[in-house]
Amino acid sequence: MIKLRFKKKNLKKRYFRLKAFNKCPQKSGVCTKVFLKTPKKPNSALRRLVKAKLCNEKRLIAHIPGEGHKLMKFSQILCRGCRVRDTPGIKYRVIRGAYGYALRGIAIRVKGRSKYGTKQSLKMDKLKKRKRKFNFTYDK
């Protein structure tokens, strides 16, 4: 009886580009500075950024999504990995609505609520009930 031996292929190690997170999905931290920066050439605006010190003693610069915030020095934040395309060098984003009053969710949002930490409003509940009332199903 002949035994066949197969060589194991040398698989490349997966490159993890978010080195500040140590292979974790999110990390908490404390703000050290809140500032503004302009984006790359075709776009023009002021991007809200925050310098933060994470719980594992690493420092990073993160983007604050959405409109308005009340972040200050020593505010507690939760960061996730996400590239901001028009602002070079920024690979992290702050999660809204995770900690306290300083960066709560945007109340006006109806679409894309999960990205901006918005809870489902009473207005949305009424719209859903109205839709349920008029959606009939017919059995054949």
C-alpha positions in Angstrom: 0.0 0.0 0.0 1.4 3.4 -1.0 1.0 6.4 1.2 0.8 9.8 -0.6 2.2 12.7 1.2 1.1 16.2 0.3 3.2 19.2 1.0 1.5 22.0 3.0 1.5 25.2 1.2 3.2 28.1 2.9 0.4 30.5 3.7 1.2 34.1 4.1 0.4 35.6 7.5 -2.5 38.0 7.4 -1.4 41.6 7.7 -3.4 43.5 10.3 -3.1 47.2 9.5 -4.7 48.6 12.7 -1.7 48.2 15.0 -3.1 50.3 17.8 -6.0 47.8 18.4 -4.0 44.6 18.9 -6.5 42.6 16.8 -9.5 43.9 18.7 -12.6 45.3 17.0 -12.9 48.4 19.2 -10.8 50.1 21.9 -11.8 52.7 24.5 -9.7 55.7 25.2 -9.5 59.3 26.5 -9.3 62.4 24.3 -6.1 64.4 24.6 -6.9 67.1 21.9 -9.8 68.0 19.6 -9.0 69.8 16.4 -9.9 70.5 12.8 -8.2 69.6 9.5 -8.9 70.3 5.9 -9.3 67.3 3.4 -7.4 66.6 0.2 -7.7 68.6 -3.0 -11.1 68.2 -4.6 -13.0 68.4 -1.3 -13.3 71.4 0.9 -14.6 71.3 4.5 -13.3 71.1 8.0 -13.0 67.5 9.3 -13.4 67.1 13.1 -10.5 65.0 14.5 -9.5 63.9 18.0 -6.2 62.8 19.4 -6.7 60.0 21.8 -4.8 57.8 24.2 -6.2 54.2 24.2 -6.5 51.9 27.2 -3.4 50.0 25.9 -1.3 53.2 26.2 -1.2 53.7 22.4 -2.0 57.1 20.8 -4.0 57.7 17.6 -5.9 60.3 15.6 -9.5 59.5 15.0 -12.3 61.1 12.9 -15.6 62.3 14.6 -18.5 61.4 12.2 -21.7 63.3 11.8 -22.8 66.8 12.6 -21.9 68.4 15.9 -20.2 67.0 19.0 -19.3 68.1 22.6 -16.0 66.3 22.9 -13.4 68.0 25.1 -10.1 67.0 26.6 -10.5 64.0 28.9 -13.8 62.9 27.3 -14.1 59.1 27.1 -14.5 57.6 23.6 -14.7 54.3 21.8 -12.8 53.9 18.5 -13.2 51.5 15.6 -11.1 51.0 12.5 -12.3 52.9 9.5 -10.4 54.9 6.8 -11.4 58.5 6.1 -10.7 58.7 2.4 -10.2 62.4 1.9 -8.1 63.0 5.1 -4.6 61.4 4.8 -3.2 59.4 7.7 -6.5 58.7 9.5 -7.4 55.1 9.9 -9.8 55.3 12.9 -13.2 56.6 13.6 -15.1 57.4 16.9 -18.3 55.4 17.7 -21.1 57.8 18.5 -23.5 57.1 21.4 -21.1 54.6 23.1 -20.2 56.6 26.2 -22.0 59.4 27.9 -23.3 62.8 26.9 -20.2 64.2 25.0 -20.7 62.2 21.8 -24.3 61.0 21.8 -26.2 59.9 18.7 -27.6 62.4 16.1 -31.4 62.7 16.8 -32.4 63.8 13.3 -31.1 60.7 11.5 -33.6 58.5 9.8 -31.4 56.5 7.4 -28.1 55.0 8.4 -28.9 55.3 12.1 -26.5 52.6 13.2 -23.5 54.6 11.9 -24.4 57.6 14.0 -25.7 56.0 17.2 -29.3 57.1 16.8 -32.1 55.3 18.6 -35.4 54.5 16.9 -37.6 57.6 17.4 -41.3 57.7 18.1 -41.9 59.1 14.6 -40.3 56.0 13.1 -42.5 53.8 15.2 -45.7 55.5 14.0 -44.6 55.2 10.4 -43.9 51.4 10.9 -47.4 50.9 12.5 -49.0 52.8 9.6 -47.2 50.6 7.1 -48.3 47.4 8.9 -51.9 48.6 8.9 -52.0 48.9 5.1 -49.9 45.9 4.1 -52.4 43.1 3.4 -51.5 39.5 2.6 -53.9 37.4 0.5 -54.0 33.6 0.9 -54.6 31.7 -2.4 
